[in-house]
Amino acid sequence: MAEAERRQQTDEGKRPVRGPGADLIDLVELALFTGMHRDELLELNWERVDRARGVVLLEVTKSGRRREVPLNSRADTVLARRGSHAHGLVFGSRNWKAYVMPSRAPW
């Protein structure tokens, strides 16, 4: 494969080019970097993301208590890639099936 072709397939050699599956990659990476559950991520609104403080504010958790999830630099990078919006869902859909093919669900 030619070098130019290889560079087109990745962004700086590290990240896949945005396209089909990019949302799933962001979802899985944010889960890994924060420890958040799938449903917490799918229901996450931009209003709950405080990148200036480096936290995500969760109102309802499995324990029934509010909590702040710290954002490390890698989690912040994922959120930056998603764009900064004033409102709306971070991942655009609460429907898990929108992100994976039914027979290939990783979780």
C-alpha positions in Angstrom: 0.0 0.0 0.0 1.4 3.4 -0.9 2.2 5.9 1.8 -0.3 8.5 0.6 -3.0 5.8 0.6 -2.1 4.7 4.1 -2.3 8.3 5.4 -5.8 8.7 3.9 -7.1 5.7 5.8 -6.0 7.1 9.2 -5.8 10.4 10.9 -2.2 11.0 11.9 -1.7 7.2 11.8 -3.7 6.8 15.0 -7.4 7.2 14.5 -9.7 5.8 11.8 -11.1 8.3 9.4 -14.6 9.5 10.5 -17.2 7.3 8.8 -19.4 4.2 9.5 -18.3 2.7 12.8 -16.7 5.9 14.1 -19.6 6.4 16.6 -19.1 2.9 18.0 -15.3 3.5 18.3 -16.0 6.7 20.3 -18.6 4.9 22.4 -16.3 2.0 23.3 -13.3 4.3 23.9 -15.2 6.6 26.2 -16.5 3.6 28.1 -13.0 2.3 28.6 -11.5 5.7 29.6 -14.3 6.6 32.1 -15.7 3.3 33.3 -19.2 4.5 32.4 -21.9 2.0 31.6 -23.4 1.6 28.1 -26.7 3.1 29.1 -25.1 6.0 30.9 -23.2 6.8 27.7 -26.2 6.4 25.4 -28.2 8.8 27.6 -25.4 11.3 28.1 -26.4 14.9 27.2 -23.9 17.6 26.4 -25.4 19.6 29.3 -23.8 17.0 31.7 -20.3 17.3 30.1 -18.1 19.8 31.9 -14.8 19.7 29.9 -13.6 22.8 31.7 -13.7 21.0 35.0 -12.9 17.7 33.4 -16.0 15.8 34.6 -19.2 14.2 33.4 -22.1 14.8 35.8 -24.4 11.7 36.2 -27.8 12.3 37.8 -29.1 8.8 37.9 -26.7 5.8 38.4 -27.1 2.2 39.3 -26.7 3.1 43.0 -29.4 5.8 42.6 -26.9 8.6 43.6 -25.5 11.5 41.6 -21.8 11.2 40.8 -19.1 13.0 38.9 -17.0 10.9 36.5 -13.5 12.3 36.0 -12.3 12.8 32.4 -8.7 11.8 31.7 -7.0 13.3 28.6 -8.0 10.4 26.4 -11.7 10.7 27.4 -11.5 14.4 26.7 -10.0 13.7 23.3 -13.0 11.5 22.5 -15.4 14.2 23.5 -13.5 16.8 21.5 -13.7 14.5 18.5 -17.5 14.4 18.9 -17.7 18.2 18.8 -18.9 20.7 21.3 -22.7 21.1 21.4 -24.7 23.2 23.8 -27.4 20.5 24.1 -28.6 17.1 22.8 -27.2 13.6 23.1 -23.5 13.1 22.9 -24.0 10.0 20.8 -27.1 11.1 18.9 -29.2 8.1 19.7 -30.2 6.2 22.8 -30.8 3.1 20.7 -27.9 0.7 21.0 -28.9 -1.0 17.8 -28.0 2.2 15.9 -24.4 1.6 16.7 -23.9 -2.2 16.1 -25.1 -4.9 13.8 -27.3 -7.3 15.8 -25.0 -10.3 15.4 -21.9 -8.3 16.2 -22.6 -6.6 19.5 -19.4 -6.3 21.4 -21.1 -6.0 24.8 
